[in-house]
């Protein structure tokens, strides 16, 4: 099911019901789409409610977010049929708590203003149209402004009521209805109507919040949150819907744990058990799903049945890799199949009698709140306690000769066919190379040994750090001056 701004508000009651009844909520954030998979049990049958939510940042009053596209990401999404019209023209608005607090204050105190040029142009056209109509209209006459929907309809009403003291506005299915009234009747409507300003200003805020209302549902429900390689997802959730990312890493962990006390990263789970189960090595979610659905999985025929809910049947016969709801469905399915595999291992019988989701959570307990990290100092983050000590491959340093103006991206493309590295500039001609695989570090050291222009070696802080080199240079200068002063002092009369 694809959900844009037009469908979102009417879908909220259904979404709230699904969240409350769900065993877990699986999500993944890619580009600006949030993918959600909601599951509920019938004995050992699980029903997947898969939704694509197309999001677009709220533009309201002074709130006008900036975001950028990476060309390769756009090409990637084009390849898999991403609906840019749905995203750009009908995206669901969203904001975090700080943005909401600012907008709430501006609206309720009357300090709110239209700032963005497109909104100003639209508002000016509307005011001109209504003003021309008012010159000829009689008290009690009304006109309709069609095609204005969503929270923009509330925005237009707010501006019209502020600008024109002898009109009243009502939002109906056909659009914004403007009625000419006397000033006395206007005062009466403002103070006694169920549509008084204090009420619909709250409605403006609710509409402008958009998807953030659903985020608060997830937080309040406290359901297990499931993802695959979900670290970036959690960063996005924090920044876009909760608060700007804190400076403190520990504070970030505390915030996420308070929002979602039970996190399950299927990447972390499968990475830990894969070798033990003698499964073939695979690199992505789709391949993991295929292995668990193949004859290689000893519990293939006894695991939980997973069916698609009505209105969510697109993926019964169709594979849609990298589409939001499809990947979330894969993630939820992988969780259930891996949990059943672990449960069978504990009981040493198959099928396991009366398997249930609470039992699955019991066997998954060692993996709860353990979120996988890529090319980091530790292999995973523990959101419910201190991180585990990790061993990572050594950092390499690349010194470039005869390649003026070389960039991080050029260095990355130079080595990408041999192995994958994160590249960080150290100085104008030196770069740090980081990987999470020891064999990649060994291979590149061997491959570029003795290279005339690209010198790669192990990074040593006390040897290569610019700060240390600067300190040593300063110490050298100070020492030289001290020796010179000492020598001159001794040679004096």
Order of alpha helices (4+ residues) and beta strands (2+ residues): beta-alpha-beta-beta-beta-beta-beta-alpha-alpha-alpha-alpha-beta-alpha-beta-beta-alpha-alpha-alpha-beta-alpha-alpha-beta-alpha-alpha-beta-alpha-alpha-beta-beta-beta-alpha-beta-beta-alpha-beta-alpha-alpha
